[in-house]
Every structure is written in structure tokens, then in C-alpha cells.
Amino acid sequence: MHDHTIAGLAAALERGECSSVELTRAALERIGQAADLNAFITVTPESALAEAEAADAARARGEAGPLTGIPIAHKDIFCTDGVRTSCGSRMLENFVPPYDAFVVEQLRAAGAVSVGKTNMDEFAMGSSNETSYFGAVKNPWDRQAVPGGSSGGSAAAVAAGLVPAATGTDTGGSIRQPAALTGISGLKPTYGRVSRYGIVAFASSLDQAGPMASSAEDLAILLEGMAGFDRRDSTCVDRPVPDYRAQMVGTDLRGLRVGLPREFIEAEGVDAEVSSGIDAAAQALRDAGAEVREISLPNAGMAVPVYYVIAPAEASSNLSRFDGVRYGHRCDAPADLEDLYKRSRGEGFGEEVKRRIMVGTYALSAGYYDAYYHKAQQVRRLVQQDFARAFESVDVIAGPTAPSTAFPLGEKADDPVQMYLSDIFTIAVNLAGLPALSVPAGFGGGRPIGLQLIGNHFDEGRLLGAAHGYQQVTDWHRQRPVVEE
Amino acid sequence: MPIDANEVGQIAHLARLSLSEPASQAYARNLSEILDFVEQLGAVDTEGVEPLAHPLEMTQRLRPDEPTESDERERFQAIAPATEDGHYLVPRVIE
């Protein structure tokens, strides 16, 4: 069961070869066997089995869709009614939301079975999953290495075959970078494509939810289940959801114009094995008939510094809601209101979260606003204009997802700036609000390499088609780590 | 621009975060490195460039000013650390 795609499992369910209850039991058992990965914060066996029974009943009535009865997991940033949603933080260690996130509602309505909540960097702030209050997650390919972050638990769970798919969120690379480091496929949709309602907010002009799975086809199935208009997110786009699977299948690599940004290919600090993996991927696209050409994104190098002003600024504002009064951690015996705020927040937030709140507070403070925040927003426009110019002459942009393969646990944990540079190729995409995905493209030293493909706004169908075409001529996405002890 | 532990204390106060003395020293070093790193933005010519706040440059969607939510005070207060008679409890603010 554990090496099947959603498409494969749905076919097996339809043929009656297995039931959703059996699939769900198998997933729960495998989660238990792989507990040392620390991929889950909360597992919900009872509700999962009840949902699986309901899915089997729906199928018996002839009411099954492509996700009916498929076990999935949600990143612990999505609010789940009645199920603890910690966001990887002590602040929300005991927080049980009174409502479901839009994505959770949508996937439940589509018949998917939620088996639990996956581990993540605290408040999605990290690129290694090491900032989680619930401990680091191990990479199933190399248990001494990180799985990437912040959606590290979802990535490890899919890579290890604990579940065929999981949800993630991506503010600066948090779906794509862990997908790359664990050898799975992960998509960040266009900003506004998927409602942010019920996602614990980090940086609201950048946050976007998306699917993580083991093929481009599965990403298409999941995106169709997650997307849709929702008036409860004021930035959600009111636009019909296309048949992504049909658009994917209808995309031909022959004649597809693929741009390789010089700035990504020649960037400093990229591992030689990653570079040669991306060269080989570009050649595979060429061999399949794509027109691969070099392009330029002159301001791409400024994306990380822009992000580390804008994201902390938005985070400092968003996280001001955690005050120890309405929900979340509250300190013992506060002397006065200020003491209540300061100690509840000081105790509830981890180091990286406090660091980013302070960077954001500083960047927004009187006297520094123009030099940091205003300036960063101006350079953000230049980054976006580079992409707009590039998409006048190409359909898809290709390059590495991350500069290295999975790095050892602890290696960058004490060096924030080095950690931030893990997202050097993913961040520009969030600043511009574009859709992008990562697919497996080989190995270096036994650890996976990710190929990033970037599309134009709302062009997910063709983007998925390019990834699907690549997966028709390669089999990197079918490789699995050995998980059993 | 280097930040010292004293400035970290001021920033932490603005952000309502309690920090220990040794932690403030470490944050001073980290924050200085991060600000140093983002200062390369100063080298970019942005003369006449409009700031970009939203990737799709959407404007706020408006709705009629009509009630859409029902009263769920009890359900929402059930997850609060301290309440009494439907109110959230905080330390005394008026003597």
C-alpha cells in the first residue's frame, strides 16, 4: 500500500481491491512503526477510522470522487475543529480550535481521511524543522539529516510512505524546499488560489497552502480538492477552479518554452551534485522536445534580503494576537497586564520566532520604516517585474529548488543567516505571488535533489503538465527510502 | 547596523517579549547579522519605484454591513486561559 500514489489507490478502491478502512489502518500502523521520524505531532486514529468508514459507505452508494477514502495528513498549522493545532509552538501546545480551516473542510468534503497533524517549524519559521517545540523531524533518506522546513513533517510522512499525501504551507519555500530534500513532489499555488482561512497566519502577503505528494498527477488531484473561492479570506481570488488533471495531461513538452535563469544556475554556494542534477533535468526536458533557453532575473539575488524584512514585519503584526488572554499560553501569576503579555509571549515563543518578531518590530519602528520596509517593498516590485518580463518569452522557469541536498541536523541551527540562504531559490516566487513546484531530479550522496519549476500566475495546469511530462521520462519520483528497521 | 543588548531590550519591550539578560546578548549578535545582511538592499536603485504590498495588487473586497456570525461566546471562551461571567480575566488595570 505504502508505495502507491493517490491515483493508484483510488483505482484500487474503485476495483474493490481494498477498502478505505484497510488503507487507513495500514497508514496508522506505519505511522506507529516510523515514530522515530517524529513526523507527527498528533495522530487521530478514532476520527480517521470513522471518516474511513463513512468514505467506504459513500463509495458503496456510488458517491466516490478521486479523493474519497484516501488517507492524508494536515500540517499542524491548519486549524482542525476539536483537534489540537499547535503550529509547532509551546504557545499553542494546548490550543484546540473551535473551527476547521477552509482546506480541511474542502478535503473532508472531497472524502479524504485525515489521520493526524504533522510536525513543522514553529509558526512555519524555519527551513529545517528544527525550530519545532515538539522536536526535530528526521529525513527518511538519512536519519542524521534534516527533512527541510517548515513543512518538514508532511514531507517526511509522504517520503516515508506513511500517507500518500499531506498538506503544507509555503511562505518562502516551506512546501518546495522540504519536498526537494525528501524526494517528493510539492506545489505552492498562485497567491490567492487557495483560501488562507483557518491557517495560523505568518506573513499574510506571502502565505499560501498547497499539496505534497509523490507525483505531479497527485498534486493536480489535490489542488483541485483544495482550491476554490472563500469569502472568509479577503485575498482569496474569485476565479473558477479548472480541471487541473485535464490541463496537465493536455500539456505537451514538445515546444514548451523553458527558461533557465542565469542567476540560479550560476549562483554561488550551490553544491556541484545539485548543479549536475539540474543540468541533467534540463537535458531530459530538451530531449523530450522542450525549447530550453537561458533567461535573466537580474534582481533575484535580492529576494532573500527583501523577504527577511517583509516576512518578519508581517509576522510581528500577525503574532501580536498571542497575548495570553483569549487563547494560547498564559504565564503563571502575572504581576500586571504588561507582565502578562511579556512573560506569556516570552515563554510561549521559541528563539527563532522571537528573533523574527524583533526584526519585524525594528523594521517597522519609527525612523527605520523607510530604510527597511518601504525599501524592501520597492525591491519586491523589481523582483516581480523580472518574472513578468521572463514570462513574455517562456512558459515555465526551471532551476534548482534548494542549493544543497539535506544537510546534517544541527549544522545551521545556530546561524540564522546561513539557514535563511537555504531558501535562496524559492523566496522570489512568493514575493511575486507565482505558482511553483518541486519534483525529484536525482540524488547526491544518497540524498534527493529537487528540480523547481515556476509558472505564471494561475498557470498551475501547464506547470503541473511540465512536471508530469518530466515524470513520464524520468523515474526519480518513484524512488523510495528504506523505512523499515 | 550593529544593535547592542540595550537596544534589544527596547525592541523586546515594543514587541512585549520578556528576554533574559544572556538571551539579549545573543539576540544582539543575531539581529546585527540579520540587519547587516538585509542592508544590501540599500545598493539597489529604487528611484521612482512604487512599493509592492500585495502580489496581485488586489483591492479590499467589500461586503454589505450585515451580521453574518452568530453569538458563540461560550464556545470561544472555553479555550481561554481565564474567564468569569463571560468576560476575559486580566490582572487589575485600574486601582
Chai-1 contact restraints between the chains, C-beta under 6 A:
chainA,res_idxA,chainB,res_idxB,connection_type,confidence,min_distance_angstrom,max_distance_angstrom,comment,restraint_id
A,P98,B,R75,contact,1.0,0.0,6.0,A-B,restraint_1
A,Y191,B,P55,contact,1.0,0.0,6.0,A-B,restraint_2
A,G192,B,L56,contact,1.0,0.0,6.0,A-B,restraint_3
A,S205,B,H54,contact,1.0,0.0,6.0,A-B,restraint_4
A,S234,B,R61,contact,1.0,0.0,6.0,A-B,restraint_5
A,M302,B,V44,contact,1.0,0.0,6.0,A-B,restraint_6
A,P305,B,V38,contact,1.0,0.0,6.0,A-B,restraint_7
A,P305,B,Q40,contact,1.0,0.0,6.0,A-B,restraint_8
A,P305,B,L41,contact,1.0,0.0,6.0,A-B,restraint_9
A,Y308,B,V38,contact,1.0,0.0,6.0,A-B,restraint_10
A,V309,B,V38,contact,1.0,0.0,6.0,A-B,restraint_11
A,V325,B,Y88,contact,1.0,0.0,6.0,A-B,restraint_12
A,V325,B,V90,contact,1.0,0.0,6.0,A-B,restraint_13
A,R326,B,A80,contact,1.0,0.0,6.0,A-B,restraint_14
A,Y327,B,I79,contact,1.0,0.0,6.0,A-B,restraint_15
A,R330,B,P81,contact,1.0,0.0,6.0,A-B,restraint_16
A,P334,B,P91,contact,1.0,0.0,6.0,A-B,restraint_17
A,D336,B,P91,contact,1.0,0.0,6.0,A-B,restraint_18
A,L337,B,V90,contact,1.0,0.0,6.0,A-B,restraint_19
A,L337,B,P91,contact,1.0,0.0,6.0,A-B,restraint_20
A,L337,B,V93,contact,1.0,0.0,6.0,A-B,restraint_21
A,L340,B,P91,contact,1.0,0.0,6.0,A-B,restraint_22
A,Y341,B,R16,contact,1.0,0.0,6.0,A-B,restraint_23
A,K342,B,R16,contact,1.0,0.0,6.0,A-B,restraint_24
A,K342,B,S18,contact,1.0,0.0,6.0,A-B,restraint_25
A,R343,B,S18,contact,1.0,0.0,6.0,A-B,restraint_26
A,R345,B,R16,contact,1.0,0.0,6.0,A-B,restraint_27
A,R345,B,L17,contact,1.0,0.0,6.0,A-B,restraint_28
A,G346,B,L17,contact,1.0,0.0,6.0,A-B,restraint_29
A,G346,B,S18,contact,1.0,0.0,6.0,A-B,restraint_30
A,K354,B,L17,contact,1.0,0.0,6.0,A-B,restraint_31
A,R355,B,N30,contact,1.0,0.0,6.0,A-B,restraint_32
A,I357,B,A15,contact,1.0,0.0,6.0,A-B,restraint_33
A,M358,B,I11,contact,1.0,0.0,6.0,A-B,restraint_34
A,M358,B,A15,contact,1.0,0.0,6.0,A-B,restraint_35
A,V359,B,I34,contact,1.0,0.0,6.0,A-B,restraint_36
A,T361,B,I11,contact,1.0,0.0,6.0,A-B,restraint_37
A,T361,B,L14,contact,1.0,0.0,6.0,A-B,restraint_38
A,T361,B,A15,contact,1.0,0.0,6.0,A-B,restraint_39
A,Y362,B,I11,contact,1.0,0.0,6.0,A-B,restraint_40
A,H374,B,P51,contact,1.0,0.0,6.0,A-B,restraint_41
A,K375,B,L41,contact,1.0,0.0,6.0,A-B,restraint_42
A,Q377,B,P51,contact,1.0,0.0,6.0,A-B,restraint_43
A,Q377,B,L52,contact,1.0,0.0,6.0,A-B,restraint_44
A,Q378,B,T46,contact,1.0,0.0,6.0,A-B,restraint_45
A,Q378,B,V49,contact,1.0,0.0,6.0,A-B,restraint_46
A,Q378,B,P51,contact,1.0,0.0,6.0,A-B,restraint_47
A,V379,B,L41,contact,1.0,0.0,6.0,A-B,restraint_48
A,V379,B,V44,contact,1.0,0.0,6.0,A-B,restraint_49
A,R380,B,L52,contact,1.0,0.0,6.0,A-B,restraint_50
A,R381,B,V49,contact,1.0,0.0,6.0,A-B,restraint_51
A,R381,B,L52,contact,1.0,0.0,6.0,A-B,restraint_52
A,P416,B,N30,contact,1.0,0.0,6.0,A-B,restraint_53
A,V417,B,E33,contact,1.0,0.0,6.0,A-B,restraint_54
A,V417,B,F37,contact,1.0,0.0,6.0,A-B,restraint_55
A,A432,B,P55,contact,1.0,0.0,6.0,A-B,restraint_56
A,G433,B,P55,contact,1.0,0.0,6.0,A-B,restraint_57
A,G433,B,L56,contact,1.0,0.0,6.0,A-B,restraint_58
